[in-house]
Amino acid sequence: ENNTVNDVCKSDLLNIEINEQERYVESRWNMVGQLDALPWKPKIDVIGRTKFWYRDDNSNTDASYGKNISALRVYFYDEQWEMPAYRALLQLVTPAGTITSDS
C-alpha cells in the first residue's frame, strides 16, 4: 500500500489564544508523522507551541476604491517544543513507538 504524505503526517491544533494587550497569538499543536519510506518506519510525535506577534499594517490599498485597508501583519514568531530536540531526533532514528512524546 502506498501512503501519501497526507495519510501519514498531520498537525492537530490543540489550543489557540490571543493576547490583544501584548499583540500576539499563541497556538499549541501536536505534529505527528510516520516515515514509511525508511526501513525502521520511525514516527515523530511532538507537541509544541508557536507564538505570532503582529502589528498594524496600513500599507495595503484597495485599488478599486483607492483607499487604505486596515490589516495586521505578523512580524515575528517563536516556536518551542515541549520535548528536548534530541528526543525528537531520537524518534527519527529509532523504530516507531520506541521514543514517545511523553516518556
A tleap script that builds the chain and sets N, CA, C and O, in Angstrom:
source leaprc.protein.ff14SB
mol = sequence {
  NGLU ASN ASN THR VAL ASN ASP VAL CYS LYS
  SER ASP LEU LEU ASN ILE GLU ILE ASN GLU
  GLN GLU ARG TYR VAL GLU SER ARG TRP ASN
  MET VAL GLY GLN LEU ASP ALA LEU PRO TRP
  LYS PRO LYS ILE ASP VAL ILE GLY ARG THR
  LYS PHE TRP TYR ARG ASP ASP ASN SER ASN
  THR ASP ALA SER TYR GLY LYS ASN ILE SER
  ALA LEU ARG VAL TYR PHE TYR ASP GLU GLN
  TRP GLU MET PRO ALA TYR ARG ALA LEU LEU
  GLN LEU VAL THR PRO ALA GLY THR ILE THR
  SER ASP CSER
}
set mol.1.N position { 0.846 -1.182 0.000 }
set mol.1.CA position { 0.000 0.000 0.000 }
set mol.1.C position { 0.882 1.232 0.000 }
set mol.1.O position { 1.792 1.348 0.820 }
set mol.2.N position { 0.621 2.146 -0.907 }
set mol.2.CA position { 1.373 3.395 -0.976 }
set mol.2.C position { 0.614 4.486 -0.245 }
set mol.2.O position { -0.507 4.830 -0.620 }
set mol.3.N position { 1.225 5.030 0.799 }
set mol.3.CA position { 0.629 6.128 1.537 }
set mol.3.C position { 1.168 7.446 1.013 }
set mol.3.O position { 2.342 7.558 0.660 }
set mol.4.N position { 0.304 8.431 0.967 }
set mol.4.CA position { 0.765 9.768 0.621 }
set mol.4.C position { 1.182 10.458 1.908 }
set mol.4.O position { 0.881 9.982 3.003 }
set mol.5.N position { 1.869 11.568 1.775 }
set mol.5.CA position { 2.292 12.322 2.951 }
set mol.5.C position { 1.077 12.708 3.787 }
set mol.5.O position { 1.144 12.685 5.016 }
set mol.6.N position { -0.027 13.059 3.144 }
set mol.6.CA position { -1.222 13.455 3.878 }
set mol.6.C position { -1.805 12.316 4.700 }
set mol.6.O position { -2.463 12.566 5.710 }
set mol.7.N position { -1.582 11.089 4.299 }
set mol.7.CA position { -2.109 9.946 5.038 }
set mol.7.C position { -1.335 9.689 6.324 }
set mol.7.O position { -1.897 9.168 7.287 }
set mol.8.N position { -0.069 10.041 6.355 }
set mol.8.CA position { 0.770 9.647 7.481 }
set mol.8.C position { 1.345 10.827 8.261 }
set mol.8.O position { 2.070 10.607 9.231 }
set mol.9.N position { 1.053 12.059 7.880 }
set mol.9.CA position { 1.552 13.234 8.576 }
set mol.9.C position { 0.409 14.204 8.836 }
set mol.9.O position { -0.451 14.415 7.981 }
set mol.10.N position { 0.412 14.791 10.029 }
set mol.10.CA position { -0.625 15.773 10.328 }
set mol.10.C position { -0.189 16.641 11.495 }
set mol.10.O position { 0.703 16.280 12.263 }
set mol.11.N position { -0.829 17.776 11.610 }
set mol.11.CA position { -0.669 18.658 12.762 }
set mol.11.C position { -2.059 18.988 13.268 }
set mol.11.O position { -2.897 19.501 12.527 }
set mol.12.N position { -2.295 18.692 14.523 }
set mol.12.CA position { -3.582 18.989 15.146 }
set mol.12.C position { -3.444 20.233 16.006 }
set mol.12.O position { -2.503 20.349 16.791 }
set mol.13.N position { -4.368 21.154 15.864 }
set mol.13.CA position { -4.410 22.341 16.698 }
set mol.13.C position { -5.042 21.947 18.031 }
set mol.13.O position { -6.196 21.519 18.069 }
set mol.14.N position { -4.295 22.091 19.118 }
set mol.14.CA position { -4.781 21.727 20.445 }
set mol.14.C position { -5.411 22.908 21.169 }
set mol.14.O position { -6.345 22.740 21.954 }
set mol.15.N position { -4.895 24.105 20.901 }
set mol.15.CA position { -5.404 25.293 21.574 }
set mol.15.C position { -4.909 26.521 20.823 }
set mol.15.O position { -3.854 26.489 20.189 }
set mol.16.N position { -5.673 27.597 20.900 }
set mol.16.CA position { -5.233 28.866 20.325 }
set mol.16.C position { -5.781 29.991 21.195 }
set mol.16.O position { -6.948 29.973 21.586 }
set mol.17.N position { -4.933 30.965 21.492 }
set mol.17.CA position { -5.320 32.096 22.321 }
set mol.17.C position { -4.754 33.368 21.722 }
set mol.17.O position { -3.710 33.353 21.071 }
set mol.18.N position { -5.458 34.473 21.950 }
set mol.18.CA position { -4.972 35.772 21.507 }
set mol.18.C position { -4.762 36.655 22.732 }
set mol.18.O position { -5.591 36.690 23.641 }
set mol.19.N position { -3.654 37.357 22.735 }
set mol.19.CA position { -3.359 38.331 23.781 }
set mol.19.C position { -3.347 39.695 23.092 }
set mol.19.O position { -2.345 40.093 22.499 }
set mol.20.N position { -4.464 40.398 23.178 }
set mol.20.CA position { -4.594 41.668 22.464 }
set mol.20.C position { -3.726 42.761 23.079 }
set mol.20.O position { -3.259 43.652 22.370 }
set mol.21.N position { -3.507 42.700 24.384 }
set mol.21.CA position { -2.694 43.718 25.044 }
set mol.21.C position { -1.240 43.657 24.577 }
set mol.21.O position { -0.637 44.688 24.276 }
set mol.22.N position { -0.679 42.445 24.516 }
set mol.22.CA position { 0.708 42.293 24.076 }
set mol.22.C position { 0.812 42.000 22.580 }
set mol.22.O position { 1.913 41.893 22.040 }
set mol.23.N position { -0.335 41.870 21.913 }
set mol.23.CA position { -0.445 41.727 20.468 }
set mol.23.C position { 0.248 40.476 19.927 }
set mol.23.O position { 1.132 40.557 19.074 }
set mol.24.N position { -0.167 39.335 20.436 }
set mol.24.CA position { 0.310 38.074 19.884 }
set mol.24.C position { -0.800 37.034 19.917 }
set mol.24.O position { -1.763 37.136 20.677 }
set mol.25.N position { -0.628 36.033 19.065 }
set mol.25.CA position { -1.496 34.857 19.031 }
set mol.25.C position { -0.600 33.675 19.352 }
set mol.25.O position { 0.490 33.546 18.796 }
set mol.26.N position { -1.064 32.802 20.260 }
set mol.26.CA position { -0.281 31.623 20.613 }
set mol.26.C position { -1.099 30.369 20.329 }
set mol.26.O position { -2.247 30.244 20.754 }
set mol.27.N position { -0.488 29.457 19.610 }
set mol.27.CA position { -1.149 28.190 19.316 }
set mol.27.C position { -0.345 27.047 19.939 }
set mol.27.O position { 0.879 27.117 20.053 }
set mol.28.N position { -1.053 26.012 20.334 }
set mol.28.CA position { -0.422 24.787 20.823 }
set mol.28.C position { -0.880 23.684 19.883 }
set mol.28.O position { -2.066 23.584 19.568 }
set mol.29.N position { 0.061 22.853 19.432 }
set mol.29.CA position { -0.234 21.877 18.386 }
set mol.29.C position { 0.485 20.563 18.661 }
set mol.29.O position { 1.409 20.483 19.470 }
set mol.30.N position { 0.027 19.548 17.961 }
set mol.30.CA position { 0.657 18.226 18.020 }
set mol.30.C position { 0.963 17.811 16.579 }
set mol.30.O position { 0.058 17.628 15.764 }
set mol.31.N position { 2.260 17.668 16.284 }
set mol.31.CA position { 2.715 17.254 14.954 }
set mol.31.C position { 3.032 15.760 15.017 }
set mol.31.O position { 3.834 15.319 15.840 }
set mol.32.N position { 2.401 15.003 14.151 }
set mol.32.CA position { 2.589 13.554 14.119 }
set mol.32.C position { 2.864 13.139 12.679 }
set mol.32.O position { 2.206 13.606 11.750 }
set mol.33.N position { 3.835 12.265 12.509 }
set mol.33.CA position { 4.129 11.778 11.168 }
set mol.33.C position { 4.857 10.456 11.211 }
set mol.33.O position { 5.658 10.204 12.111 }
set mol.34.N position { 4.580 9.620 10.245 }
set mol.34.CA position { 5.254 8.331 10.124 }
set mol.34.C position { 6.023 8.307 8.819 }
set mol.34.O position { 5.479 8.615 7.759 }
set mol.35.N position { 7.297 7.937 8.903 }
set mol.35.CA position { 8.161 7.905 7.727 }
set mol.35.C position { 8.279 6.468 7.225 }
set mol.35.O position { 9.254 5.772 7.506 }
set mol.36.N position { 7.274 6.046 6.485 }
set mol.36.CA position { 7.209 4.662 5.995 }
set mol.36.C position { 8.276 4.341 4.967 }
set mol.36.O position { 8.543 3.167 4.711 }
set mol.37.N position { 8.891 5.348 4.372 }
set mol.37.CA position { 9.917 5.101 3.349 }
set mol.37.C position { 11.210 4.555 3.959 }
set mol.37.O position { 12.031 3.965 3.258 }
set mol.38.N position { 11.383 4.751 5.257 }
set mol.38.CA position { 12.582 4.230 5.922 }
set mol.38.C position { 12.314 2.828 6.446 }
set mol.38.O position { 11.210 2.559 6.920 }
set mol.39.N position { 13.282 1.932 6.376 }
set mol.39.CA position { 13.060 0.532 6.760 }
set mol.39.C position { 12.569 0.346 8.195 }
set mol.39.O position { 11.801 -0.580 8.455 }
set mol.40.N position { 12.991 1.198 9.136 }
set mol.40.CA position { 12.577 1.026 10.535 }
set mol.40.C position { 11.285 1.773 10.850 }
set mol.40.O position { 10.807 1.728 11.984 }
set mol.41.N position { 10.711 2.464 9.854 }
set mol.41.CA position { 9.421 3.143 9.936 }
set mol.41.C position { 9.273 4.005 11.193 }
set mol.41.O position { 8.380 3.773 12.008 }
set mol.42.N position { 10.149 4.995 11.344 }
set mol.42.CA position { 10.060 5.840 12.534 }
set mol.42.C position { 8.804 6.712 12.528 }
set mol.42.O position { 8.213 6.975 11.481 }
set mol.43.N position { 8.423 7.141 13.698 }
set mol.43.CA position { 7.267 8.012 13.861 }
set mol.43.C position { 7.685 9.197 14.722 }
set mol.43.O position { 8.332 9.035 15.756 }
set mol.44.N position { 7.302 10.392 14.277 }
set mol.44.CA position { 7.554 11.578 15.087 }
set mol.44.C position { 6.234 12.030 15.702 }
set mol.44.O position { 5.199 12.063 15.035 }
set mol.45.N position { 6.289 12.369 16.963 }
set mol.45.CA position { 5.115 12.819 17.706 }
set mol.45.C position { 5.593 13.902 18.664 }
set mol.45.O position { 6.140 13.605 19.726 }
set mol.46.N position { 5.383 15.159 18.281 }
set mol.46.CA position { 5.900 16.299 19.038 }
set mol.46.C position { 4.771 17.282 19.317 }
set mol.46.O position { 4.005 17.638 18.422 }
set mol.47.N position { 4.680 17.710 20.557 }
set mol.47.CA position { 3.751 18.769 20.939 }
set mol.47.C position { 4.570 20.040 21.081 }
set mol.47.O position { 5.661 20.032 21.650 }
set mol.48.N position { 4.034 21.122 20.561 }
set mol.48.CA position { 4.758 22.381 20.633 }
set mol.48.C position { 3.826 23.570 20.650 }
set mol.48.O position { 2.603 23.441 20.602 }
set mol.49.N position { 4.444 24.729 20.719 }
set mol.49.CA position { 3.717 25.996 20.739 }
set mol.49.C position { 4.364 26.942 19.741 }
set mol.49.O position { 5.583 26.943 19.567 }
set mol.50.N position { 3.537 27.743 19.091 }
set mol.50.CA position { 4.039 28.803 18.229 }
set mol.50.C position { 3.346 30.087 18.641 }
set mol.50.O position { 2.127 30.140 18.804 }
set mol.51.N position { 4.158 31.119 18.805 }
set mol.51.CA position { 3.646 32.444 19.177 }
set mol.51.C position { 3.934 33.381 18.014 }
set mol.51.O position { 5.067 33.470 17.543 }
set mol.52.N position { 2.893 34.083 17.550 }
set mol.52.CA position { 2.990 35.020 16.430 }
set mol.52.C position { 2.704 36.431 16.942 }
set mol.52.O position { 1.603 36.700 17.423 }
set mol.53.N position { 3.684 37.336 16.845 }
set mol.53.CA position { 3.467 38.733 17.213 }
set mol.53.C position { 3.042 39.494 15.963 }
set mol.53.O position { 3.587 39.287 14.879 }
set mol.54.N position { 2.069 40.368 16.129 }
set mol.54.CA position { 1.528 41.103 14.984 }
set mol.54.C position { 1.481 42.601 15.283 }
set mol.54.O position { 1.522 43.034 16.435 }
set mol.55.N position { 1.393 43.375 14.197 }
set mol.55.CA position { 1.230 44.824 14.317 }
set mol.55.C position { 0.369 45.317 13.162 }
set mol.55.O position { 0.126 44.592 12.197 }
set mol.56.N position { -0.082 46.547 13.275 }
set mol.56.CA position { -0.910 47.141 12.230 }
set mol.56.C position { -0.100 47.321 10.952 }
set mol.56.O position { 1.089 47.636 10.984 }
set mol.57.N position { -0.769 47.114 9.847 }
set mol.57.CA position { -0.142 47.325 8.538 }
set mol.57.C position { -1.142 48.081 7.680 }
set mol.57.O position { -2.100 47.503 7.166 }
set mol.58.N position { -0.910 49.363 7.533 }
set mol.58.CA position { -1.811 50.203 6.743 }
set mol.58.C position { -1.258 50.485 5.356 }
set mol.58.O position { -1.674 51.438 4.696 }
set mol.59.N position { -0.317 49.652 4.913 }
set mol.59.CA position { 0.301 49.881 3.602 }
set mol.59.C position { -0.523 49.304 2.464 }
set mol.59.O position { -0.199 49.523 1.297 }
set mol.60.N position { -1.575 48.574 2.782 }
set mol.60.CA position { -2.402 47.970 1.731 }
set mol.60.C position { -3.424 48.977 1.224 }
set mol.60.O position { -4.076 49.664 2.010 }
set mol.61.N position { -3.556 49.057 -0.067 }
set mol.61.CA position { -4.526 49.944 -0.693 }
set mol.61.C position { -5.474 49.109 -1.537 }
set mol.61.O position { -5.055 48.235 -2.296 }
set mol.62.N position { -6.752 49.394 -1.388 }
set mol.62.CA position { -7.762 48.732 -2.208 }
set mol.62.C position { -7.835 49.488 -3.535 }
set mol.62.O position { -8.331 50.613 -3.591 }
set mol.63.N position { -7.341 48.865 -4.590 }
set mol.63.CA position { -7.243 49.528 -5.899 }
set mol.63.C position { -8.609 49.964 -6.416 }
set mol.63.O position { -8.711 50.983 -7.098 }
set mol.64.N position { -9.649 49.216 -6.106 }
set mol.64.CA position { -10.965 49.547 -6.650 }
set mol.64.C position { -11.551 50.798 -5.992 }
set mol.64.O position { -12.365 51.492 -6.602 }
set mol.65.N position { -11.147 51.090 -4.758 }
set mol.65.CA position { -11.677 52.266 -4.067 }
set mol.65.C position { -10.605 53.321 -3.801 }
set mol.65.O position { -10.928 54.450 -3.433 }
set mol.66.N position { -9.345 52.967 -3.983 }
set mol.66.CA position { -8.268 53.915 -3.781 }
set mol.66.C position { -8.083 54.335 -2.340 }
set mol.66.O position { -7.617 55.444 -2.079 }
set mol.67.N position { -8.431 53.487 -1.407 }
set mol.67.CA position { -8.255 53.853 0.000 }
set mol.67.C position { -7.473 52.772 0.728 }
set mol.67.O position { -7.413 51.623 0.292 }
set mol.68.N position { -6.878 53.163 1.841 }
set mol.68.CA position { -6.111 52.217 2.647 }
set mol.68.C position { -7.033 51.233 3.348 }
set mol.68.O position { -8.148 51.569 3.747 }
set mol.69.N position { -6.537 50.008 3.487 }
set mol.69.CA position { -7.271 48.959 4.187 }
set mol.69.C position { -6.510 48.644 5.468 }
set mol.69.O position { -5.300 48.419 5.446 }
set mol.70.N position { -7.220 48.632 6.562 }
set mol.70.CA position { -6.584 48.281 7.833 }
set mol.70.C position { -6.331 46.784 7.852 }
set mol.70.O position { -7.225 45.989 7.564 }
set mol.71.N position { -5.097 46.403 8.197 }
set mol.71.CA position { -4.734 44.989 8.222 }
set mol.71.C position { -3.721 44.762 9.338 }
set mol.71.O position { -3.180 45.710 9.907 }
set mol.72.N position { -3.479 43.513 9.633 }
set mol.72.CA position { -2.464 43.118 10.605 }
set mol.72.C position { -1.412 42.296 9.886 }
set mol.72.O position { -1.710 41.589 8.923 }
set mol.73.N position { -0.172 42.395 10.363 }
set mol.73.CA position { 0.920 41.658 9.749 }
set mol.73.C position { 1.743 40.998 10.848 }
set mol.73.O position { 2.098 41.634 11.841 }
set mol.74.N position { 2.044 39.712 10.658 }
set mol.74.CA position { 2.941 39.011 11.577 }
set mol.74.C position { 4.362 39.468 11.273 }
set mol.74.O position { 4.811 39.390 10.130 }
set mol.75.N position { 5.068 39.945 12.294 }
set mol.75.CA position { 6.437 40.419 12.082 }
set mol.75.C position { 7.475 39.551 12.788 }
set mol.75.O position { 8.672 39.687 12.537 }
set mol.76.N position { 7.023 38.658 13.672 }
set mol.76.CA position { 7.967 37.794 14.377 }
set mol.76.C position { 7.205 36.584 14.899 }
set mol.76.O position { 6.041 36.695 15.284 }
set mol.77.N position { 7.864 35.428 14.912 }
set mol.77.CA position { 7.258 34.267 15.538 }
set mol.77.C position { 8.326 33.459 16.253 }
set mol.77.O position { 9.513 33.536 15.934 }
set mol.78.N position { 7.876 32.685 17.226 }
set mol.78.CA position { 8.773 31.851 18.008 }
set mol.78.C position { 8.092 30.504 18.202 }
set mol.78.O position { 6.899 30.430 18.498 }
set mol.79.N position { 8.872 29.444 18.030 }
set mol.79.CA position { 8.328 28.090 18.161 }
set mol.79.C position { 9.113 27.348 19.230 }
set mol.79.O position { 10.339 27.439 19.295 }
set mol.80.N position { 8.393 26.617 20.064 }
set mol.80.CA position { 9.023 25.803 21.099 }
set mol.80.C position { 8.375 24.432 21.116 }
set mol.80.O position { 7.166 24.295 20.928 }
set mol.81.N position { 9.193 23.428 21.344 }
set mol.81.CA position { 8.679 22.076 21.512 }
set mol.81.C position { 8.614 21.764 22.998 }
set mol.81.O position { 9.397 22.290 23.790 }
set mol.82.N position { 7.676 20.908 23.368 }
set mol.82.CA position { 7.540 20.517 24.766 }
set mol.82.C position { 8.418 19.310 25.097 }
set mol.82.O position { 8.212 18.648 26.114 }
set mol.83.N position { 9.381 19.033 24.250 }
set mol.83.CA position { 10.378 17.987 24.499 }
set mol.83.C position { 11.706 18.505 23.979 }
set mol.83.O position { 11.731 19.317 23.054 }
set mol.84.N position { 12.801 18.055 24.551 }
set mol.84.CA position { 14.103 18.484 24.032 }
set mol.84.C position { 14.281 18.020 22.581 }
set mol.84.O position { 13.769 16.972 22.188 }
set mol.85.N position { 15.009 18.811 21.797 }
set mol.85.CA position { 15.229 18.496 20.383 }
set mol.85.C position { 15.888 17.133 20.198 }
set mol.85.O position { 15.600 16.441 19.222 }
set mol.86.N position { 16.764 16.736 21.113 }
set mol.86.CA position { 17.430 15.438 20.958 }
set mol.86.C position { 16.431 14.292 21.035 }
set mol.86.O position { 16.626 13.266 20.382 }
set mol.87.N position { 15.354 14.444 21.826 }
set mol.87.CA position { 14.339 13.376 21.905 }
set mol.87.C position { 13.553 13.283 20.598 }
set mol.87.O position { 13.194 12.189 20.162 }
set mol.88.N position { 13.288 14.424 19.978 }
set mol.88.CA position { 12.612 14.406 18.680 }
set mol.88.C position { 13.504 13.729 17.641 }
set mol.88.O position { 13.020 12.959 16.811 }
set mol.89.N position { 14.802 14.015 17.685 }
set mol.89.CA position { 15.749 13.368 16.775 }
set mol.89.C position { 15.793 11.860 17.029 }
set mol.89.O position { 15.853 11.074 16.084 }
set mol.90.N position { 15.762 11.459 18.290 }
set mol.90.CA position { 15.750 10.024 18.608 }
set mol.90.C position { 14.529 9.332 18.011 }
set mol.90.O position { 14.609 8.172 17.604 }
set mol.91.N position { 13.394 10.042 17.956 }
set mol.91.CA position { 12.203 9.460 17.336 }
set mol.91.C position { 12.459 9.112 15.874 }
set mol.91.O position { 11.897 8.146 15.359 }
set mol.92.N position { 13.300 9.889 15.207 }
set mol.92.CA position { 13.561 9.671 13.780 }
set mol.92.C position { 14.555 8.553 13.509 }
set mol.92.O position { 14.583 7.996 12.412 }
set mol.93.N position { 15.365 8.225 14.500 }
set mol.93.CA position { 16.405 7.208 14.254 }
set mol.93.C position { 16.118 5.901 14.976 }
set mol.93.O position { 16.972 5.015 15.008 }
set mol.94.N position { 14.930 5.766 15.557 }
set mol.94.CA position { 14.532 4.526 16.226 }
set mol.94.C position { 13.187 4.062 15.675 }
set mol.94.O position { 12.446 4.871 15.116 }
set mol.95.N position { 12.858 2.796 15.816 }
set mol.95.CA position { 11.568 2.304 15.342 }
set mol.95.C position { 10.391 3.007 16.021 }
set mol.95.O position { 10.512 3.450 17.164 }
set mol.96.N position { 9.266 3.111 15.332 }
set mol.96.CA position { 8.066 3.758 15.848 }
set mol.96.C position { 7.716 3.228 17.230 }
set mol.96.O position { 7.759 2.023 17.480 }
set mol.97.N position { 7.368 4.152 18.125 }
set mol.97.CA position { 6.931 3.774 19.456 }
set mol.97.C position { 8.050 3.628 20.477 }
set mol.97.O position { 7.774 3.496 21.670 }
set mol.98.N position { 9.305 3.649 20.040 }
set mol.98.CA position { 10.420 3.500 20.964 }
set mol.98.C position { 10.565 4.725 21.870 }
set mol.98.O position { 10.722 4.593 23.083 }
set mol.99.N position { 10.512 5.902 21.278 }
set mol.99.CA position { 10.609 7.165 21.997 }
set mol.99.C position { 9.295 7.906 21.813 }
set mol.99.O position { 8.975 8.330 20.702 }
set mol.100.N position { 8.529 8.069 22.887 }
set mol.100.CA position { 7.241 8.752 22.785 }
set mol.100.C position { 7.372 10.191 23.255 }
set mol.100.O position { 8.363 10.559 23.885 }
set mol.101.N position { 6.381 10.992 22.949 }
set mol.101.CA position { 6.422 12.407 23.321 }
set mol.101.C position { 6.273 12.612 24.813 }
set mol.101.O position { 6.652 13.661 25.333 }
set mol.102.N position { 5.732 11.635 25.506 }
set mol.102.CA position { 5.512 11.815 26.952 }
set mol.102.C position { 6.375 10.902 27.819 }
set mol.102.O position { 6.157 10.827 29.028 }
set mol.103.N position { 7.350 10.207 27.229 }
set mol.103.CA position { 8.207 9.333 28.066 }
set mol.103.C position { 9.541 9.971 28.326 }
set mol.103.O position { 10.384 9.385 29.006 }
savepdb mol mol.pdb
quit
